Amino acid sequence: MESSAQGDIFVCFDEFNRVTADQLEKLGAFLDVKAKCPWFITMNPGYEGRTELPAAINKHVLRISVIVPDLKLIYEMMLFSEGFKQGRSLGHKLAYFMVTAKDLFSP
């Protein structure tokens, strides 16, 4: 990671809190001393079997919550931007269709 500081590189650790507490402590100590590039983590705190972040890492973390997007509004804007005149009603119908399809076809 030391060479990452030389260029436009960043490091992302996905599902970071699936790592064991011991490994997190070691990585936290490494990042504290060696990491000279931006690094990001994704995690789902509070799930069973997930590890809480140790203090060595937690002090570097800026927490950002991600919410479920408003599909109706997204589809509405997509349709309007493509020139559909009934973007609002079609967006609502498309959102309903997609959520229903997800519920029916997801395991």
Summary of the structure (lengths in Angstrom):
residues: 107
radius of gyration: 20.6
end to end distance: 38.8
largest distance: 57.2
contacts: 230
relative contact order: 0.13
helix: 51%
strand: 6%
